[in-house]
Amino acid sequence: MDPRLNLITFLQESGLVDKTALSDVMKSREGEPLHVLGLRDEIDEVSTIRKLAEKLGIKYLDLTNPSVNGLMHPELFGNKIDKDLLWANNAFPISEDEDYAVIVFANPFNIEAQKAIEFLLAKPVKVAIAEEHKIKDKLAQYYPSDKLSYDAITAVENKAHVEIVGETEIRVADHADAESPPIVRLANMIISDAVISGASDIHIEPIETGVEVRFRIDGKMSHVVEVPKRLQSYLTSRFKLLAKMDIAEHRKPQDGRFRVRAHEKLIDMRVSCLPTAFGETVVLRLLQQHLEYRSFSEFGVTAHLEQKILQALESECKMFLVTGPTGSGKTTTLYNALHYLNDRTSNIVTVEDPIEYRLSGVNQVQVNETAGVTFAATLRSILRQDPDVIMVGEIRDKETAEIAVEASLTGHKVLSTLHTNDAPSAITRLKHLHVSPYSIGSSVSGILAQRLVRRICPDCVVEYEPTRKERLKMLCDQFELVSDKLTMGAGCKSCNNIGYKGRQGIYSFFEIDSTISDMLIKDEASLGEIVSHAKKNGFKEIHEVALDLVKDGLTTIDEVTPYLFVKHYAE
């Protein structure tokens, strides 16, 4: 039987709704009966739902309540439930354990959907009820539907204001369809939508049934749409043509780049193409062509820490290192440091792989391994170019490390990155690269470790009481985060109901002062002893800075969790 009719019948028989108000609800296409009645002001929707829940012996969940949000763990369901099933039945998964799953419905009489979900999860479903519009808000947040109707490709309007800058006429007879206007408009709309969304990357990923388009926004991947399989080769060819790749080559990885002007922004698109089981996947990194200097405080660095960083950058004949994993913002920090040092009286030379941003007044060299242009070889040549400041994109090997350290010891200012989990570990990493403790103590001025976390949306920030599960999960007592109130984003239009907007840096700066320099030169102290001395002078490890951000209401426990359970140095 129709679940809408079942609900209406129960509402009539229980006297929760006047029979006259229910007369044409079945014919309405505005949504579930309770939602329709609420829109028409026939009932107080929340009050009626609460009474219905009481009569049925189920829970009413206010999906905008922070305490309820704390109970939600839709990520536990992964891809077990098809999002179309959830959207079609106005249902949202709340949590799951070994015994049952909690699913909230706008219509608790939707028995068929409940049975379908039980079959997919292979366990019983405990039903809860909530307002339809709140369920849809949560579905949009965790199970977003297609943003653009790319399937009707021939009907796509050319409203994506994207101009390919410096594009030459490309005509390949066998691939003429890739340059046809519909495919051009499709590619332009994907780029346009990415720019509007503030995405850092566009992923064009072939799957068995089609081509999935995903954006990385504030560090998190977000599904946008699935393009029909029939358009896969044309769409891939369009981006390969723009990036001046060989579109006849499908077996080897390729790299390229092109430039666009979209929504009054000039953006470099760095393109990577990789063969996969279902075809070539294309990833486009969006890079603003020009970066302006911003004070480090704009990145979330405290005034005291900014002063320390600038002092390290001003140190003569020293090396400044930035550490962290891929995607932690190391390159942006180094470029900002170069901007600070670029006073037009210094010769600044960089060696990068790849060059991500163009800097005026800076000589930038692109690494090309196949042509013999390696970091080490280029660094040797740079030293013969009378440089004042040298930026090495990454210290990867013994030879590069030795030359970089030698450059700082012979009167040059050197900036570079290392892949380590924290700042003190950079010392160990340099030792593993056969750099002597004496050279480290004499050449390095400071080491900055950093991470990026999503920032709570300032327009919908609310306080809530952490659940017992959260407290246990985070071991709050261990980290001295005992608080009755924490903050989170409830979700609003400004942040697309995500609760986060923008990113916040976690910065841990390890200063090599004269005492630590002596400890390294003498090579008599362990790393733990060196860190203990640094802590007495104000050094904070990554996990300590992360917790400070939670206490200050800038981000959430969930965002900093990965940075808490790591090795800490004993004092």
N, C-alpha and C positions, 0 to 999 in steps of 0.2 A: 504494500500500500504506500501511497505518496506520503513521505515524512511530513510535508507541510500540512496535509489533511489530518494526519495523526495529531500534530501539535494543536491545530485549530480546534479539533474535537475535544481534546483535553482541556484547553482553555475555556471552552463553552461549558463543559460538564463540571469543571471545578469552580466556575463563576469568577474567574480571574479577569475576564474581559466580557464586556457587554456584547450580546449576540449580534446586535445591529452593526457594531463596529467591525465585525468579522465577515460581513456579507460578501464583499468583493475582494478580500485579501488574497484569495487563491489565484485570482486573475492578475494580480500585480506582478510586475517584473522588477520591482525596486529592491527585492531581496527577500530574506526570511520574514515570516509573519510578524514576529516581535519587532523587528527593525522597521517594517512598513508601518505598523501601528504607532510606533514611536515617532516616525517622520510626520505622520498625520495628526499628531497630538491627541490620539485616541487613548493613549496610556502613558504613564511614566515608565519608560522602558526599564530603567535600572530597578525600580521598585517591583515591577511585575516579574522581572527575571529572578529577583531574590525570592519572591513568594513561590514561583514555580520551582526553583531549586529546592526550597524547603519541602514542598509537597512531594517532589520526586526523590528526596533524600540524596541529592547530589550537591556538589560545591559550586558556589558562584565565585568566579575569579575576576577581580578587577585588574585587567592587564596593564593598566597604567600605574598601578600601585608599586612603588619600589620594592616592597617586601615580597610581592608576588613575582616581580622580575627576578629577584634573587633566587627564586625556586626554579626558574626556567633554565632548561638545558637542552634546547633544540638541537645543539650540535651532536648530542648522543645518538640521534637518529640517523645522522649522515644522509645517505641516499636510500635508506630503507623504504621510505614512503615517497611516492611520486608527487611532485609539487602540484601537478594538475588535479590529482585526487583531492588534495587539501583545499585548493582554491575552489573547485567545483562544489565542495560540500561545506565550505565555511568552517573548516576545522584547523586546529593548530596544536602541534605536539608540545607538551610542557616538560615532561620528564619520564624517565624510564629506569626501572631497576630489574632485578632478577625475576620478580613475581608478576609485575604488571606495568603498563604504560598509562600515563595520564594524558588524555586528549581533551581539549576544550572545544565544544561545538556551539554554534549559534542556535542549532536545533537539536536538542538531546534525543529526539525521536528518529533521528537518521540512523536506523538500525543497520541498513545495508552498508553504509560507509564505515560504521563501527566494525562490522564483521570483516570488511575488506582490509581494514587496518590491522585487525587481530591476525588475519591470515598472513599479512606481510611481515608482521613483527613476531609471529609465532608465540604470542602470549596474550592474556586477557587485557582488555582496555577498560580503564576506569574513566567514566565520562564526567566532565565538568561543563559549566555553561558560562558564556560571556556575551557581551554585545557584539553584534556582527561587525560593526565598523572598527572596533578595537582588534578583533581577530584579523581583519584584512590589513590593518596597520602592521601587525606582527608578521603576517605572511609577506608583506612587501619588504619588511626588514630582513627576514631570514630566508624567504623563498621567493625572491623577486620574479615577477613575470616579465615577459619581453618588453623592453622599453620602446623599441622601434619595430614597426611591422616591415621587416626587410623581405619577407616572403613575397609580398606584392611589389616586386622589384620594378616592374615596368610602370608602376603608378607612383614611385617615389618622386617627390617634388624636389627641385633643386633649390632647397632653402638652407642647405648647409654651406655657410659662407667660408669656403676653404679655397685658398689660391695656392697652387704649386709654384713656388718661387724658383725661377731659373730653370724651369723644366724645358727640355728641348723636345722637338717633335720626334716621337718614337713610333716607327711603323715596322711591324714584323708580320709578314704575310700570313704565317700559320697561326698567329695569335691576335688577329685583328679584333676578335670579339672582346678581348681584354681591354681594348680602348673604347669600346662602345659606351655611349652616354649612360645607360642604366648602371653599368658596373662602376663607372667613374663616380656617379652620384652615390652609389652604395658605399664605396671606399671613403668618399668625402664625408658622408653622414657619420660613419664610424669615428673618423678623426674628430669631427665637430662635436659629437656627443662626448668623446673622451676629454676634450678641452673644457667643455662646459662642466663636466663632472669633476674636474681637477685630477684626472687620472695621471699616473706617472708612467704607466705601461699599457699597451693594448696587446692582447693575446688572441691570435686567430688560430684556433686549434681544431683540426679535423677529427671527427669522431665517427663511429660506425654509421650513424643516422644522418649526419650533416656536418656543419662547421660551427663550433661554439665560439662565440665572441665574449671575451672577458676583459674587464678593466681591473688594474690594481689601483685602488684608491686608499690613501693614507696607510699604505703598506699591506692592505688586505685585498684578496682577490674577490671580485664580484661578477657574477654571471649577468650578462646583458641580454643576449639573444642567441638563438640557434638559426643559422642561415641554412637554407636548403642545400642538400648535397650536390644538386645539379650546378650550383654556382661556385663550387669549391675551386676548381681549376682557374676560373676566370678571376675570382677575387684574389687568389694567391698570385696569379700572374700580374695583376694590376700593381700590387705592392712591390713585387720583384722588379717590374719595369721602372717604377719610380725610383727605386734604390739602385738602379743600374746593375742588377744582377743578371746572370745568364738564365733566362727562363726555360731554356731547353735542358738545363741540368737539374735533375730531381733526386740524385743519389748522394750528393755531397752538401755539407753545410756551407752557407754563404753569408756574407755580411755586406752591408751597404748603408747608405744614408741619403736623405733628401730633406728639403726644407719647405715648410708651409707657412702661410699666414692665415690664421684662423681666429676669428673674433678679436681682431685688432692685436693679436699676439704673433710674433715671429718665432717659430718653433723649429728646432732641428729634430728630425725623426731618425733615430739610429735603429737600423733594421737587422734582424737576425733570422735566418731561415734554416730549419733543421728537418731532415727527413724523419718521419715516424711511421708506425704501422698503417695508419689510415691516410697518409699523405704528408705534405710539408706543413709544418707549423711555422707561423710567422709571428715574431714578437717585435713590437715597435716601442722603443723608449722615447718618451717626449721630453725634450730638453729645451729650455728657453735659450735663445741664441746669446743673449747678453745678460750677465749678472751684475748687479750693482752691489757695492759694499754695504753690508748691514752690520750694525754693532752686534757683538756676540750675544748681548742680552736679548735681542730679538729672537734668537734661537732657543731661549730658555736658560741661558747661562746666568748665574747670579753675578751681581756686581763685583763681589770679592773674587770669584773665580775668573771673571773676565779680566780683571787687573792682573792676575797671575799668568793668564794665557798671553796677554799682550807683553808682559815682562819677558816671557820665554821667547816670544817672537822677536823682541828687540835685542836679545842677547847676541853679541857678536861672535862669529865663528862657532856657532852651535847648531845642533840638530833638534828639530821639533817633530815629534812623531804622533800620529793619530792611529789608534787601534780600534778594532771592532770587526764584526762579520760583514759580509756583503749586504748592502742595503741599509747600513746603519748611519749613512750620511757623512762618511769620512771625506769623500771627494768634495762635497759642498763646503765642509769646514776648511779644507785646504785651499780651495778657490777663494774663500772669504779671507783667509790669511794672506794670500797673494795680493788680493785687492788692497788690504791694509798696508802691505809692504811696498806696493807699486806707487812710489812717489815721483816717478819719471826721472829720478836721479840715479837709479840702480838698473843694472842689466839683469833681467830675470829670464831664466830659461827653464823650460819644463820638458820632461820626457814622460809620455803618457801612453796608455793602452786601454781604451782609446781616448782620444781627445773629446771630452764631453761638452765643454763650453769654450767659446772663443773669448780670449781676454785681450783687450786692446793694450798695446805696449808691452806684451809678453811674448817671447819667442817660444812657440810650442812645437815639439817634435813628436810625431806619431811613431810608435814602435811597429816594426815590420819584421817579424822573425824570419820569414822566408827570404827576405832580402838581406839578412844579416844585421838589421837595425834592432839590436836587443837593448835592454835597459843598460847593461854593463858597457857595451860598445859605445852607445850614445853618450853615456855619462863621461867616458874618457874623452870623447870629442868635445863635449860641453866645457870641460875643464880648460880646453885650449881656446875657448871663446870669451875669455875674460869675464866670467859671470860674477855677480855679487850674490844673487839668490838662485838656488837650484831646487826645483821641485821634482822629485822622483815619484811617479804614480804609485809604485809599490815596490818594497824590498822583498824580492822573492827568493834570492839565492845568495850563496856565499860571496860570489864575485861582486854583485851589486852592493851588498852590505859593506864590504871592505872599501870599495871605491867611495861610497857615500860618506862613510865615517872619515876616511882619509880627506875627503873634500872639506868637511867641517873643521878638521884639525889643521888644514892648510889655509884657513882664512875665508871660507865660504859659509854662507847661511844655507842650511839644507832642510827641506821639508819633505816628509814622506809618510807612507802608511805601512802598517804591519797587520797581519791577521792573527790577533791573539784575543783571548777572552776578556782580559782586563789590562790595565796600565802596567802594573808591576811585572806581568808575564812577558812584556816586551824585552825586559832585561834578559830573561832566560832565553827568549827566542833569538836575540842577537848573539848570545853565547853559543847557542846551537849552530849559528851561522859562522862560527869561528871568529867572532869579534872579541878581542881581549877585554877583560873587565877594566883594564886601564883606559882603553880607548872609549868604552861606554861612559865611564865616569868623567872623562875629559871632554867628550864631544856632545853628549845629550843634555839639553836644557830642561826639557819637560816632555811628558807623555800624556796624551789625552785619550781616554777610553770613552766611547760613546755608543748609545743605542737610541732607537726611536720608538716611541709608544704613541698611541692615539690619545688625543686630548679630549676631555669631557666637553661636550657642546655647551658653551656659556649661556645659550638661550633656553635650555631645558634642564639645567643642572638642579638636582633635588637631593635632599639628605635621606638616608634610609638606615635602618638598623641591620647590620650584617647578621646573616643566619648562622646557626650553630655549625652548619656544614661548611660555610665559608671560613668561620673562625678555625675549625679543625684543619681545613684544607691549607690555610695560610699559616698555621702555627703562630698565631698572632703574639702569643706570650713570648715565643722565642725571639721574635723580631721587635718586641716592644711596641706592637701596633694594637694595643688594647684600647678600643674606642667604641662608644655606644652608637656613634653616628659616622657613617661614611657617605661619600657622594657618588652619584652616577648621573648619566644623561637619560631622561625619561623617553626621549625621542620626540622630535618636532619637525616641522616643515623645513627649518633651516638646515638640519643635518640629515634630511631624508629618513627620519625616524630611526636612525642608527644609534643616536646617543653620543656620538663622537664627531668632532669637527676639527680637522687639522691634526698636526703631530707635534709632540713635545720631545725634546732631547733629554736623555739621561747622560750627564757628563761627570766623569771622575778624572780629576787631573792630578798626576803624580809629578811633583816638582823635584828635580835633581838639584838640591841645594848643596852647599859646600860640604856639609857633614856627610851626606849620602855619596857625594862625589869621592870623598876621601875613603869611605867604606868600600866603594867599588874599586878604586885604584889600588888599595891595599889588598883587596880580595880576601878579606878575613871574616866578613859577616855573611850570614845566610840571607836569603831573600826575605824570610819571615822577620828577621831582625831589622832589615832595612825598612820594611813596611811598618813595623812597630814605631820606628823613629818618625816616619812620615805621618803616622796617625797622631802622634803627639803634637805635630805642627798643623793639624787640621785636615789631613788627607782622609777622604771618604771613599770606600769601595762602592762598586756599582750598586749592590743591593741596598746599601744605606741611602744613597741618593734616590733610588727608586721608591723606597718607603717614604722619604721626605715628600715626594711628589704626591703620593696617596694621601698623606696627612694634610698636605696643603690644598687638597681637593682639585688637583690638576688632571689626575688620571685615576683609573680604577685598579682594584686589586688584580682583576683578571689580566689587565695589560702588563703588569709588572711581574706576574708570577714566574715567567721563564728566567728572570734575572735574580731570583731570590735563592733558589736551590742550587747554588754553585759552590765551589771550594772557596772558603774564606781564609784569610791569613791570620794565624794566631798572633795575639799581641805579646 
